[in-house]
Amino acid sequence: MRTIVLHEEAQPSKSTIYCGEGAFERELPRALESYSERFVFTDGNVSRLWGARIREVLGDVPVFTMPAGEEHKTEETLFALLQAMAKAQLHRTGCLVMIGGGVVGDVGGLAAALYMRGIACFQVPTTLLAQVDSSVGGKTAIDFLGIKNLVGAFNQPEAVFADPCFLSTLPPREVRCGIGEMVKHGALKEELFEKLLMRRKELMALSVPVDLIADNIAFKASVVAEDAKESGPRKSLNLGHTTAHALELALKTRSHGECVLLGTIFEAEIARRHETCDEGYLFELISLCKEVLGSIPALPPAKEWTPLALLDKKNTAKDAVVVTAPVCRGTYRLIALPYAEYAREAEEIQAKIC
């Protein structure tokens, strides 16, 4: 078991992250001992696969189950959860336990921030992506008006319990999704990138060792501790994501992590056009992205998906697109492009890689 403490600079609060076998069955019950009221939030997939085990570990607690899928990360789900919490007469001294992937963590974390102006919450991430990325850092949100994560808040959980037991039931696509975020982390930390390259055969086989999961969590926690509200260094974690979010909205059939891999390829190519880059590093990074993807999927014409990049929250001006692009080991650049230039370059890059 590896324990990581996320202590934000200039903030007295901290989150504890437990990573390893037994995090769910042993550490979570211990953490909940001081809460007489507990409420569980999960989704249909987790309930079907793990519902019986959750009841064994947590006992007879009220549970609200949302339909699985990003398409349900909406205000309707958020307010249905809040209504269920109120009907259960959950008090301010109670806690919300979110057991699921990134969608459950996003919606549940926002509900915990809103309910009675804030109650304690605990994250039990059940997907690889949630374990290595979304459960760490306190970002919560729902999609609104067709824009991803438009309404949200920063709300750190009391603790995160990343147990590899849940990964045994993940389909290959979900494993690949999590590896996409691991590759992004590797692009930002040289030591982690070298580990990914040395173990690329395991990644290509969609086998992810627990130590790599813990390394990724530790890296994400270190960035968040330095910049919890994304005013500086945390912006690095958006690497590849401007293009990824546009592709995710356009493709719909590809997971977030798969789109992050695609977005990283596109934005590495953009970096080549605008920055002095380490060409050897970019070649290795792009090759790793392609190996994990298996193949570049068929993409719609660039003119159909590039306008969606204008919806990204990272943009700082109208008709401009900001990308967080890799340039050399452990180094990124924020590149702001007029939309017309971004669209033209994306079209050229798509013709090159597809």
Sequence and secondary structure as in RCSB ss.txt:
>XXXX:A:sequence
MRTIVLHEEAQPSKSTIYCGEGAFERELPRALESYSERFVFTDGNVSRLWGARIREVLGDVPVFTMPAGEEHKTE
ETLFALLQAMAKAQLHRTGCLVMIGGGVVGDVGGLAAALYMRGIACFQVPTTLLAQVDSSVGGKTAIDFLGIKNL
VGAFNQPEAVFADPCFLSTLPPREVRCGIGEMVKHGALKEELFEKLLMRRKELMALSVPVDLIADNIAFKASVVA
EDAKESGPRKSLNLGHTTAHALELALKTRSHGECVLLGTIFEAEIARRHETCDEGYLFELISLCKEVLGSIPALP
PAKEWTPLALLDKKNTAKDAVVVTAPVCRGTYRLIALPYAEYAREAEEIQAKIC
>XXXX:A:secstr
 EEEEEE TT S EEEEEESTTIIIIIHHHHHTT S EEEEEEHHHHHHHHHHHHHHH S  EEEE SSGGG SH
HHHHHHHHHHHHTT  TT EEEEEESHHHHHHHHHHHHHGGG  EEEEEE SHHIIIIITSS EEEEEETTEEEE
EEEE   SEEEE GGGGGG  HHHHHHHHHHHHHHHHH HHHHHHHHHTHHHHHTT   HHHHHHHHHHHHHHHH
H TTSSSGGGGGGTTHHHHHHHHHHHSSS HHHHHHHHHHHHHHHHHHHS   HHHHHHHHHHHHHHHSS     
 HHHHGGGGGG TT  STTEEEEEEEEETTEEEEEEEEHHHHHHHHHHHHHHH 
